[in-house]
Amino acid sequence: MSRVQDRKDYPLSMRLPEADVAMIDRAAALKGRSRTEFVREAAVRAAEDAVMEQQLIRMSEDGYADFMAVLNAPARPVPEIIEIQQRPAPWEPGYKRRS
C-alpha cells in the first residue's frame, strides 16, 4: 500500500507598503483568488522564469545547423496576418465590426 506524503507548508512573511497591498488585493480579486494564492502563484511564476533563464539548451551540431538555417531563412508572408494588417483600424473610416 502506498503512503501519501504529508504536505508541508512553510510560512513566508513580508512587509509591504499599503499601496502595494492594495494593488495586490485588487489584482487578486480580479482573478478570483485570495491574497495568499495570488502572491504565491506570482512568486512561483517569477521563480520559474528566473530558473528557466539560466537553463542551458543543448543540441547536436546538426540540430544547431538546422536551427540556424531556420532563423536565417527569409521570412515568408502569412496571408492571414497580411489580411489583418490591411484592415482599417476601429477609428479609421471604412471600419466594419466583424462577428
ABEGO torsion letter per residue (X at the ends): XBBBBBBBBBBBBBBBBAAAAAAAAAAAAAAGBBAAAAAAAAAAAAAAAAAAAABBBBBBAAAAAAAAAAAABBBBBBAAAAAAAABBBAABBGBBBBX
